[in-house]
Amino acid sequence: MEIAEILDFKFLGNTVLSYLYFLMFITIGSLIVIPLSSYLVKFLFKFFGKGNNQKNTDKFNSLLKKPIKYLLFLVILYSSSMVLDLSQFMSNNEGSLGIIDIISKTFNLLLLIIIFWIINRVIDFIGFKLKNRASETESKVDDQVIPFAVDMAKVITVILGVVMILGNVFNVNITALVTGLGIGGVAFALASKESLENLLGSFTIFFDKPFTVGDIVTLGGVTGVVEKVGFRSTRIRTFDKSIVTVPNKNIISSELDNLGARPVRRVKFNIGLTYN
């Protein structure tokens, strides 16, 4: 049998030559995906403007290089599959899914996951830059607001990602879903009563400002330095170097002594002397 006959031999609707082209494109793509991802990371890094130093560059690379590499490999895999004829794997029955439909939905699912993964990593990098700038200022308010804003942006991104996956991959009617959530909103609110109280407590802490990150506080017998104010709780580092997590609703409903706000500190010494 000649080489031409072997290359023209069909298997599952495609010739051997088509499979060889597919493998060749995958191999070439795998070889160039690492340098291409490095170039793309450098290109994206330019959008963050001036003030970028080596520390920011290393942080950006560590956050974005892996998801961008996966994104490029996914695109290369999809592009390589274009040389194959997969029409025979499509479903002929309306309402049923064929192999090609499952592959297409899996690709869309992975693509959306990676895209929102990249967006979350970009938010992490922006938060990293803002934290560095906040550390150079005297105000402690920005040290408290920036982590909260970063967490809020990431939660919104995850919610948008889930909504897009449900609508584009699983063909869920988003309007009907939102309506259903509205009907079940009362039950959900009752089930998550404590979580909502803690979330509202975090907003109260930001607006009322009973303390800021870095202050020494005493709350319910716990004394330590405030490290972070989150959605649900506030983390306090005690002088024994342990972390105490206090729900935000307890902070706004309990007496809190902000020792860091004292203008002076009184120190009492007991000195014992012998009678002679």
Secondary structure as GFF3:
##gff-version 3
##sequence-region A 1 276
A	DSSP	alpha_helix	3	8	.	.	.	ID=ss1
A	DSSP	beta_strand	10	11	.	.	.	ID=ss2
A	DSSP	beta_strand	14	15	.	.	.	ID=ss3
A	DSSP	alpha_helix	16	45	.	.	.	ID=ss4
A	DSSP	three_ten_helix	46	48	.	.	.	ID=ss5
A	DSSP	alpha_helix	54	80	.	.	.	ID=ss6
A	DSSP	three_ten_helix	81	83	.	.	.	ID=ss7
A	DSSP	three_ten_helix	87	89	.	.	.	ID=ss8
A	DSSP	alpha_helix	99	135	.	.	.	ID=ss9
A	DSSP	alpha_helix	141	168	.	.	.	ID=ss10
A	DSSP	alpha_helix	174	183	.	.	.	ID=ss11
A	DSSP	alpha_helix	185	191	.	.	.	ID=ss12
A	DSSP	alpha_helix	193	208	.	.	.	ID=ss13
A	DSSP	beta_strand	216	219	.	.	.	ID=ss14
A	DSSP	beta_strand	222	229	.	.	.	ID=ss15
A	DSSP	beta_strand	233	238	.	.	.	ID=ss16
A	DSSP	beta_strand	243	247	.	.	.	ID=ss17
A	DSSP	alpha_helix	248	253	.	.	.	ID=ss18
A	DSSP	beta_strand	256	258	.	.	.	ID=ss19
A	DSSP	three_ten_helix	259	261	.	.	.	ID=ss20
###
